[in-house]
Amino acid sequence: MEKDELKNYIEQIAVENNFTLKNVDKIVNAKFLILDDVKKCPCDATNPERYCGSPKCIEDTIKDGHCHCNLFWSKSVDNADNE
């Protein structure tokens, strides 16, 4: 998977789940630098339940307002921050 493909994959997850994205380019670059599987969570790469778009990732974003690595954000939280 290339960087553009990963970014498109992440953007599609955000659209499908009504999330916004923060620091997407920074996180995509970090994934390519430090991970053997770029879909893994860069902040919790040893946890097989955490990866972009996983049920755990989506659950965290809905429950906490953002995912574990702060890539995905609930639009309600994102809008509240901008008011």
C-alpha positions in Angstrom: 0.0 0.0 0.0 1.3 3.4 -0.9 0.8 6.6 1.1 -1.9 8.0 -1.1 -3.8 4.7 -0.9 -3.5 4.7 2.9 -4.7 8.3 3.0 -7.7 7.5 0.8 -8.5 4.4 2.9 -8.5 6.6 6.1 -10.6 9.3 4.4 -13.1 6.7 3.4 -13.4 5.4 7.0 -14.0 9.0 8.1 -16.7 9.5 5.5 -18.4 6.2 6.3 -18.5 6.9 10.0 -19.2 10.6 9.9 -15.8 11.5 11.5 -13.4 14.3 10.8 -9.7 13.9 10.5 -6.8 15.7 12.2 -3.1 15.4 11.4 -3.8 12.8 8.7 -0.6 13.5 6.7 1.6 13.4 9.8 0.0 10.1 11.0 0.3 8.5 7.5 4.0 9.4 7.4 4.6 8.1 10.9 2.9 4.8 10.0 5.2 4.3 7.0 8.3 5.1 9.2 7.6 3.0 12.2 5.1 0.2 11.4 5.4 -3.1 9.6 1.7 -3.0 8.8 0.5 0.6 8.0 -3.1 -0.1 9.0 -2.0 -0.6 12.6 -2.5 2.1 15.2 0.8 4.0 15.5 0.2 4.6 19.2 -0.8 1.0 20.1 0.8 -1.2 17.4 1.0 -4.3 19.5 -2.8 -4.4 20.1 -4.4 -6.4 17.2 -7.8 -4.9 18.1 -6.6 -1.4 17.2 -6.1 -0.5 13.6 -7.7 2.2 11.4 -11.3 1.4 11.0 -11.4 -1.4 13.4 -14.5 -1.9 15.7 -12.3 -0.7 18.6 -11.2 2.4 16.7 -14.7 3.3 15.8 -16.0 2.5 19.3 -13.2 4.7 20.9 -14.1 7.6 18.5 -17.8 7.4 19.3 -17.3 7.0 23.1 -14.3 9.3 23.7 -14.8 11.8 20.8 -11.6 10.6 19.1 -9.6 7.5 18.4 -6.6 6.4 20.3 -4.1 8.3 18.2 -6.3 11.3 17.7 -6.7 10.8 13.9 -10.4 10.2 13.8 -12.7 12.7 15.6 -16.4 12.7 16.2 -17.9 15.6 14.3 -19.9 16.7 17.5 -16.6 17.0 19.5 -14.8 18.6 16.6 -17.6 21.2 16.2 -17.7 21.9 19.9 -13.9 22.6 19.8 -14.4 25.1 17.0 -17.2 27.1 18.7 
